[in-house]
Amino acid sequence: MMKGNIVYVAIAAIIGVAVGYQPFHALHAIVITGYFFFLFLRKRALLFSCLLTTSIFFLYINWVDRHNTTILPPDKTDFTVRFTTPVVIDGDRLKAVVRTKEKEDVQLVYRLKSEQEQTELSRLAIGMVCSFKGALESPEPSRNFAAFSFREYLRFQYIHWFVRPQSLSLQQCHATSLTSYEKLLTLRQQGLREIAASFPTSSAGIVQALVYGERAEMDDSLLAGYQKLGLVHLLAISGSHVTLLVGACFYALIRFITRETAALLLLVVLPFYMVMTGASPSVMRAVIIAMLFLALRYKKSAIPPLDAISAACIVMLALHPYSLFQAGFQLSFIVSFALVLSIPIMEQYSSAFVRLFLTTFIAQISALPFLLYHFFEFSLLSIPLNLLFVPLYSFVILPLAFVWLGVHSLSEVAGAFLVHLLEWIIEVTNEWVHFLAESYSLSVVLGRPSPYLLVCYGAAILWAFRRMEQRRYRAFVYVFAVIMLHAFLPYMNRHGEVVLLDVGQGDSIYIELPYRKGVYLIDTGGTVSFPKQPWQKRNNEWDVGKNVVIPFLKAKGVRELTRLIITHGDADHMGAAAEVIRHIRVKELMIGKGGANQPLQAALIQVAKEKHVSVVEVKKGDRWQDGETVFYVLHPDPSLSETADNNRSVVLYAKLGPLSWLFTGDLEKEGEQQVLAAFPRLHADVLKVGHHGSETSTSEPFLQVITPKLAVISVGKNNRYHHPHQEVIDRLKAQHIYILRTDEHGAIQYRYTKKEGTFTVMVP
């Protein structure tokens, strides 16, 4: 009865995990009701087993989640830990997952103090046990809307703490015997190091990704380029890799042993291969399916491909139910399901090119909702580029990488030849990826779809594929219609919003007017860099533009900024501006009068001109209007001779919904006095506190005139300047002004209509 029907049980398991983990939503009721009503009408024999499966997985994820808690006391200071994963040293930072003597995994993070210490601790290895004094620190929750949650990511790995040693030395460590799993991880690390030593930096990361499923050594910009062009799946070990390897090994083995013995031998080897290649969701799926086929071949039986994929899905959810919420799991299975279900469509055509096109097209369309949810955009070049890159990787680069792996230790000459050949092919490929991603990606930014929009995508894609089986392709107009709806929804939204992004010690304020009449960004934040010695520099430095501002804008579906407003020339306000201009179209760059003479702003203007962005200098008395909203420029005043850059900040006033706002940049007392002298009756309901709450800003006379009801402070958590100053906080509290701070509350959002508005914070 179950042959060909396991997919319905797999869907039931997915529903059970999804509903069991997430807060119950009206959409859950719609999905559950719709699915089981469908089973009642079309697959009544499966109704009971699917209901049972949903119930079991619902209870299972609840049980798992309830027991996914820490047993370590927060005030623990003495630690004895065992290194269970490879140690990663990047510049002056050391990271590894370690297991405490209480048998709980924690993420160890240590700041290296010297190059000598870096060299010494590079000898730390899996299986070493170390003792030290340190402190536990809870991972931060998401501090910005639509941002990646590192706390949730670690919790899905059953990790609840960072441990930060006061000091770490090999004298405090000793080696222990390794488990079989740890021996495999050690072999994997040796293989990665061998590739890094044999290949140039430009190609080593690609070869490591193809052979061992490891992308840590890849250049961030190159990886982002592959992602932007929809090619990143080529760098993940997936079904095609495993099929190629298993097929090649099987047909090589049957020359010497029976088919049954070959299948049995591969069944034993595949779990080891899974560990050696990182055990990502795509690897686990491919290995489980391969093992199912081999087991059945050993028993001289067979299983439909759809049943194999469905069984793999159920097994993975049973082993690790949190995997359902990983992008890799979702993309791996949805594309696999779509391709298997589309086999009858592809069998209608004899042309290899048409089949390749259909495979690429089906994979990209089926993955579209998930790509938009996790990455907010897709590239129109994705399908044509996949037509070129899939054969290149599948039939040239991947086989050459494995041939090198097999022959380099046997023949130094052959190994060197393959290294040079692969290096040339990969470098040419990488150059094209860089060029297209930066200049001609044809990327369509739509933003993160709502749950209801995801349902619309799913229904349209399913219907289009259904009609595609009958060679009726006009149904894809419904998919296009949903894309258009997604693109134009912001222009039908009567709500506007103001968001103070949490960019650490800096400012970045997003303003979107109702019906998207205008989209502004006041400052961009920026990482203030301090001089570092060569050994301290990290390969992948955290960047506020790439990691916070640009993902936020793309999640909002922002394809164009009406104005990028730079209040003044400090790096913590404009350091990420050039990155924003390179990734998001900007109609107009607005700076304060005279700002073009400041070095950082002059460099930014040059970038703006290269991107054909209009540059406007504003001063006191300027104004502009979009829709019904008018923005007034209150400062700077060119007739005054301010000396401090902070007091040349652009100061803006606007009424957004029922509340009036005053945006002050880094204005200090002197600048505040100049604003009050020009506008003695100035009042605002919401004050963006100047200079992050420094004691040199937000003076008593200024507050007495402005009389705000609410003060918002953009400031970094535990910043070295100790902002906001206690005197400023006391002054605000003395006047009964409510305070919201990004260091305590994360991003701050004000969502409004013409008559009402609501404040929301990311960290309650």
N, C-alpha and C positions, 0 to 999 in steps of 0.2 A: 504493500500500500504506500510505503514511504518513498519508493523509487521515483525520482523526479519531483518529489514534493518536499524535500528537506528544506528548500528555500523558505517555505511558509513557516516552518519551525524556527529558522534563523531570524526571520523578521519578528516573530513573537518574542524571541530572546532579546533582540535589540530593543523592542518596545518595553520589555520588563526592566532592563537596565536603565534606559533613559528616564522612564517615569519614576523608577525607584530612587534614582539619585537626585534628580532636579526637583525644585519646588513645583507642586502640581499647578498646571496651567490649563486654561480653557482649551488650548490647542491639543493638549494631551488627551482630553476627553473626546475631542473630535477625531483624532487619529485612531484611538482605541476603538471607538464606536464604529468608525468607517471600516477599519480593517476586519473586525470580527463580524460585522454585518456582511462584508464581502465573502468571508469564509462560510457564513451561514447560507449564502445564496449559491456559491460556486464550488466550495470545497467542504461540504458539511461533514464529511468523514474525518477531516483534520481539525474540526472545531475544538473538540475536547483536548486533544494533545497540544494544540497551540495555546489554549487557555491555561493549561497546566504549565507549559513552558514559560509563559509570561509571568505567572504567579511565582514559579520557582525562582526565576531570575530577579523578579521584584524583591522577594524576600532575601535572596542571596546578596544583592548589592547593598541592601539595608544592613544586613549583618556585617558585611565587610566594612562598610563605612562607619558603622557604630564602633567597631573594634580597631579602626585605623586611628589610634591615639598614641600619644607619647607616654612613656613610663619614667622619663627622666625628670628630676626636680629642676625647676628653672634656675635655682641658685647653685647648682652643681659647679664646682671649680676644679676638682681633681679628676683627671681622665686617663684611662688606659684604653687605647683603641687599636684596632687591627685594620690595616689598609686592605680593602676588598676590591678596589678598582684601581686602574692605572693612575699614577700621580701626573697631574697636568701643571706644568710651570710655564706661565706666560709673562715674561718680563719680571716684575717684582711681586707677582702673585702666584701662590701655590694653591691648587685645589685637588680634592679627592673625596670620594665617599668612603667613610670609615665606619667600623662597627664597634660600639662600646662594649664593655664587659657585661652590660645589661642586655646585650643582644639586640640593640636598636641601632639602625643606621642613621648617621648624621652627615651633613656636608661640612667637611673641614675646609676652612679658608684661612690662609696665613699670608701676611705681608712680609716679604723677604727684606732683610735689613741691609744686605751687602752682596756684592758679586761673589764673594767667597762662600757665603751662606747658600747662595743660589747653586753654586757648583757642588757643594756638599750634599744638599738636600735633593739634588737631581738623582742621587743614588737610592733614594727611597723607592721601595718596590712593593708589589702586591705580596701580602703575607707577613709584612713586618708589623710588629707590635711596638707601639710607642707610648710613653707616659709623659704627661705634661700638665701644667696648670693653665686654665683658660676659662672662657665664659661662653655660655649658651646664648644664642640670639635668635629670636623668632624671625622667619622669613617675612619680608614685607608683603602686604597684600597689594593688589593693583592700585596704583595711585592716580591713574588717568583712565578716562572712559574708553572702552574698546581696546584696552591695552592688554598685553600678554601678562598672565598672572603667574609669576614665578613661585609664589607660595602654593598655588594649586598644583602646578607642575611637580613640585617636590612632594606634595602630599600624595599625588598619584603614584609616586615611587616609594611611599610609606616613609618619607623623611619629613621631620617636623622641626628640625633645628639646624642652624649653623653653629659650628664650634670654632672659636677663634683662639688659638694658643697664644699665650704671652711670649713664649719662645719655643723653638723646635730644633732639636739637634739629633744627629745619628747616635750620639752617646746615650740618648734616652730610648734607643730603639734596639730591637733584636729580631732576627729572622725566625720564622716558624715554618713548618711543613705546609705545602700548598695542597688544597683540594684539587680534584680533577678539573672542576670548572675554572679555578684560578690558574691552573697550568695552561689551559686553553687561552685564557686572557693574556697570559704572559707570552705565549707563542704569537698571539695576535699583535701584541706590542712590538715584538721583535720583527715581525713582518712589516709593520708600519715604518719602523726605524730603517729597515733595509731599503724600502722604497724611497724614503726621504734621503737616504745617503746615495742612492743610485741615480735618482732623477733630479733635474733642476727644480727649483722652487715653483716655477710657473706651471709645471706639469705634474709634480709629485702629488698634489692634492687630488687631482682628477684620477690618477692611477690608484691612490689609496681608497677613494670613494668606490671605484669599480671593483676592486679586488676584495677590500675588507669592509666596505660600507661606512667608511670614516671620512667626514667632510671637514673636520676641525682645522686641518692645515690649509684649506682653500682660502683664497683671498676673499674678503667680505664683499667687495664690489663685484667680483666675478660671480660669486654665488647669487648675489642679488640680481645680476644680469640674467642668469639662467632662470631664476624665479620669475622675473618680470616678463620674459619671453615665453614662459610656459614650457621650459625645457628641463626643469630641475629634476623631473622624474627619471631622466636619463642617468643621473648621478646616484640613484638609489638602487640597491640590489633588489630585483623584483622577479616576477615569474619568468621573464625572458632569460634573465641571467641563470636562474636555477634550471630552467628547461634545457638551456644550451649545455650547461655543465653536466647535468644528470644524463642527458642524451648522449653526449660525447663519451662520458665515462662508461655508460651502459654498453654502448656498441664497441668500445675498446675492450671491455671485460669479457664479453661473450665470445671473443676470439679464443679465449683461454679456458673459460669456465662456462657452466650452463647458465641459461637465462635466469633460472630460479635462484641459483647461488649469487649471480650478479645483483639481482634485485635485493636479496637478503643482505649482501655486503653494503649496498648503497643505503639500505634502511638503517644500518648501524652507523654509517658515516655521516648521514645528513644532520642529525642533531649536533654533532661536533662542528659541522660547517656553519650551522645556524649561530652558534656561539661565536665562532671565529669571525663572522661577518656582522656582528653587532646586535643581532636579534631584534631588529626593527620590525614594526608591524608588517611591512611588505615582505621582509625575509621570512618571518614566521609563517605568514600566509602561504608563501610559495613552497616552503619546506614541508608544511603539514600536508598540502595538496600533493606534492611529489611523493611523500611517504604513503599517502592513501593509495595512489596509483600503483606504487611499487608493491605494497602489501597485497593488493588485489591481483597484481600480475603474478606474484609469488603463489597465490592461491588459484591462479588461472581464472580469475574473474575480472569484472570491469565495473566502473562507476561513471555515471554521467558527469561531465565537467561541472554542471550547475550544482549537483549534489556534493561534489568534492569541495567547491568553494563554500557552500553553505555549511558543510560540516566543519571546515576550517574556521569559519566565523564563530560557530557555537563553541568549539574547543577554545579559541582565544578568549572569548568572553568568560568562559568558565575558569580559565587560568588567571586572567587579569581583566576583570570587568571594567576597570577604569580606562582600558585601551579604547573603548568606544568613543571617548571624548578627545582622542588624539587625531590631529589632522591626517597623519600618515595612515592610520587605520581606516579612517573614513574614505580617503581618496583611493587607497589600495583596493578596498572591497567594492566601492561603487563602480569603479572603472572595470574591475574584473567581472562583476555581475553583468554590467552593460555589454561588455564584449562577448561574453558567453551567450547571453540571450540574443545577441545580434548575429550569431553564426549563420542562421538561416538566411539573413539578409545578405551577408557577404558571399554565401555560396551561390547566390543568383548571378554572380559575375565571375568570369574566367580571367579577366585581366589582373595581373599582379599589382599594377599601379592603382587600379580602381579599388582593389581590396585594401591596399595600404592606406589610400585616402579615406576609405570608409572606417577603417580601424582608428585612424587618427581623429577623424571627425567625431565618431561615436565616443571615443575616450574623452575628448575635450568638452563635448556638450554635456555628457553625463557628470563630469567633474565640475562644471560651471558653478552651480550653487555653492559647493563646498569651497571652491577657490575664492569666490566672492566673500563668503563668510569669514574665511581665515586671512585672506590677503587683499581683499577689497577691490581688486582689479583683474583684468585679463587683457591679453595682447591679441590684436587682430592678426598678428604675424604667427601666432602659435601653430595653427594648422599647417601653413606652407613650410615653416621652419622644421616642424616635426617630420614632414615628408622627406626632408633632407637629412636631418640629424639622427633620426631613428635608424635608418640603414647604416649611416656612418658609424654610429656607436655599436650597433648590434653586430655588424659584419666586418668592421675594421678595427676600431679602437679597443673594444672589449676582447675580441679574440687575441689581438696582439698583446694586450696586457697579461692575459693568462699564459700565452706562449712564453712571454718573457719570464713570468713566474716559474715556469717549468724548466727553462733552459739556461737561465743566467748563472746558476751555480754549476752547471755542467760545462758551459763554454763561455769563457769571458768575452771572446770576440763576438759571438752571436748575441750575447746579452748587451754588449755595448752598441751593436748595430740596431737592435730593437729599441734601445733607449733613445738613440738619435732619431730613429724613424717616428716613434711615438711622440717624442718631444716636438718635432716639426709639425706633425698633424695636430697635436693638441694646442700648440701655440697659435697656429693659423685659425683654428676653431675658436679659441679664446678671444683672439683679436676681433673676429666677426661678432661674437657675443657682446663684447664691450662696445663695439661701434654701434650695433643695432639697438642695444639696450639704452645707450645714452642719447642717441640721435634720432633713431627711427623705430622705436619700439611699437608705435601705434597702440599704446596702452590705453584702455578704456577704464577709467576710475568710476565705479558705481557706488562704492561704500558697502558697509555691512548690511545685508538684507535682514529685515525683521522676520520673526518666525512665520507670520502669515505670508510674507513674500516668498519665503522658502517653499511653502506649500504650493504657491502659484507656480514657481519654477518647476517643482517636482511634477505637478499635474501636467504642465505644458510639455515637458520633456518626455514623460511617459506616453502621452497621446501622440506626440510627433514620432517617437520610435514605433509605436503601434501601427501608425499609418505608413511608416517607412517600409515595413514588412510587405506592404501591398504596392510598393514603388510609388507611393503618393507622398511627395516631399513638401507639398504646400502647407502641411500641418506645422512645419517649422516656423511659419509666420506667427504661431502662438508663442513660441519661445522668444522670438524677436519682439513680440508685443509686451511680454513680461519684462524684457530688458529695457524697453522704452518706458514702461511704467516705473521701473526702478530708477531710471535716469531722471524722470520728471517729477517724481514724488516730492522732492524738496521744494519744488516751485509751486506745489499745491498745499504746502504746509503753512497754516496761519500762525504758527508759533515762531518766535525769534528766540535767540539764546545768546548768552554771554558765558564763556568758559574761561576761567583762570586755570591754565594748565599747570600741573606740578612739574616744573623743569629744574627742580633743585634751586640753587641760589641764583635766581634770575627771574625774568618776566617773560610771559607769553600769554596774550589774551586774545581769544577767538570771539568774534562777534558775527552773528548771522542774523540778518533782518528777516521779518516775516515774508513768506513767499519767495525767499532767497533773492530779495531785491538788491542785496549787497552782502558780500562776505569779506570781512576784514581780519587781519592779524596784526595786533599791536605788539611788536617785538617778537623775537623767536627764541629767547633763551640762548644759551651758549656755554660750552664747557671752557672754563678758564684754565688754561694749561700752564703748568709750572715746569721749569727746566728739569730734564731727566737725563741721567747718564744712559749710555747705550744699552747696558744690561737691564735697565729698569723699563725700557719701552716695550709695550705690549703689542702683539700682532693685531689684536682686535680691540682697540680702545672704544670705550663707551662714548657715544656721540648723541647729544640731546636732539639734534635735528633728525638723524636717521632713526633713533630709537623711540622718540616721543612725538615730536611735532608733526613730521611727515606721515607716520602711521595714523595719527589722530585725524589729520586732514583727509587722508584717503578713506578712513573708516566713515567719515561724514559724507563721503561722496563728493568732496570738493575737487573740481577739475580746474577751477580758476579762482584766484583771489582778486577781488575788485581792487583792494588796496593792501599793500604791505607797508605798515607804518612803523618806522624806526624812530623811537623817541630820542635816542642819543647814541653816542659812539662807544659805550662800554660793551665789552665782549659778552657779559652775562645777559645783555639785552639783544644783541644782534649777531652773536657768534655763529648761529645756525642759519642766518638769513641767506647766505649764498647757496647753501644746500637746499633751502626751500625753493629758491628761484630756479635752481637746476631741475627740481623734480615736480614742481607745481607751476602751472602757467600763472603769471602775475601781470595784471593789466597796468598797475601803477605802483611805483615805489615812492613813498612819501617820507621825506626827512625834514628836520628843522632847518630854518634859514641859517646858512653858514656852516651846516654840517658837512658839506662837501669838502671842506678844508681839513676835516678830521681824518687821520690815516685809514682807520677801519672802514669808515663810511665811503671814503674815496675809492677804496678797493671794491666795496660792494657795488658802487655805481658803475664801475667798469664791468663787473659781472652782469649787471642789469642791462647795460648797453649791448653786451654780447648776445643776450637773450631777447633783445628788442623790447625791453620793458621801459615804459615812460617813467622819467624821474621828475618829481615835483618837490620843490622846497616850499615849506609853509611857514607862516608867522602869525603873530597875534592879529586877530581880526578876520582871518580867512575862515571860510565855511564851505560845506557842501551838503547836498541833500540827495538821498536815495529813497524813493517811495515817500512815506510821510515822516521819515526820520531825518533830522538835521544835526550835523556834527559841527561844533564850533571849536576853532583853535584859539586857545587863551594864552598860549606861550609857545615859543620864545618871542621876545620883543627885540628886534634888531637894533632899536635905538638905544638899548641899554648895554652896558659893557660887562656882561657876566664873565667871570674868570673860570669858574669851575664848570666842567662839562656837564655835571649833574644838573646845574641850574640853567642849562640850555635845553633841557628836556622839552619835547613836545607835550603840551597839556591839552587834553580834549574834554569837551563837555557834550553830553547828549542825553536826551530823554528816551529811554528804551522801555516801552510798555508804560506802566504807571510810575516807574521810578526814574529819577534823574541820576546820572553817573558822572563822576569826575575821575578821569584817568591821568595820573600825575607823573608817570615815569619814575625817575630818580630825583624828583624835585626836593630841594632842601630848604631850610628856613629863609635864606636870602631870596630864592626863587618864589617861595610862598608869599613873601611880602610884596614882591613885584606883581604877582597875580592879584592879590587883594587890593593893591593900589589902583590897578586898572579896572577891577570888577569888585567894588566894595560891597555889593549886595549879593554876591555869589552864594548860592545854596545848592547842595546836592544830597540826595537821599543815600547814595552809596559812594563811599570814598575809597579809591584804590590807593592805599597808603604808600607814600613816596619812599624810595630808597630802602625797601624791604623792612621798614620799621626802624631804621637807624635813629639814634638819638639826635642826629642833626636834622631830622625832618619831623613833620606832623607837629608843629608848634602849637602851643595853647591858643594864641590869637587866631591862627588859621582854623582850628577846630571850632572856635566860638563863632566865627563868621559862617563857615560851611554848614555847621550843625548837622552832620550826617546821622542817619539812623543805624547804618551798618558800615563797618570798615572791613575791607578785604586786604589781606597781606600776602604777597607772593614772596616766599622765603624758603630756603633750603633747610631740610631737617638736619639738626646738629651741625649747622654751618660754622665755619671758623671765625666768623665775625660776631657771633652771638646775637644775630638779629632774630626777631625784633627786640629792641632794647626795652628793659623793664619799665623805664620812665615813659616810653610811648604807650605801652600797654596800660599803665596806670592812668595816663591822661585820657585815654579812650574810655576806660572803665569809669572814671570819675564823671564823665559826661553821659554815662549810660548808653554808650555806643556798643552794639553787639559786634563781636569780632569773629571773622572766619579766616583761617590761616592755612596755606597749602602745606606747611610742615606738619600740621596736626590733622588736617582734614583731607589731604590730597587735593585733587582737582575740585574746583568749585564751579557749579553750573547754576545759571539763572535762566529759567525758561519762562517766556512771557507771551502774553497776547496784549491787545490794546488796553485792556482794563485790569489784568491781573498777572501776577508772576510768582514763581516758586523757586526757592533755592534748594539745591541738592548737593551733597558732598560725597566723594568716593569713599572716604574713611569716616564712618560715623563717630 
